[in-house]
Amino acid sequence: MRRKNGKRKTGFKLLLLVLLVMCGLMTYNQGKAEAKEKKLLEKKANCETALLSEEERQRELEEEIAYRQTKSYIEQQAREKLGLVKPDEIILRDEANVKETEK
């Protein structure tokens, strides 16, 4: 009888050891999975923030494109860059500007 009890005890100890090792591995893998999940959630949040900022930038660019197609923008550019004026406008210059343009 001793042999059977001894074998049973050894088998039970071996089974217990295997179960403990498996539990340890599962706990370790769960920790790794949670850390990976946390990293992925942070990356997702960063991507969502970047997406929102790019959507805002796109909206601003679309507004600028629409503005650049207006008559007021074209007139403004003609005045600033080309120095054009409307036929009924009177141009007043101060003396500093007159001297600079004469040089």
Secondary structure, 3 states (H helix, E strand, C coil): CHHHHHHHHHHHHHHHHHHHHHHHHHHHHHHHHHHHHHHHHHHHHHHHHHHHHHHHHHHHHHHHHHHHCCHHHHHHHHHHHHCCCCCCCCCCCCHHHHHHHHC
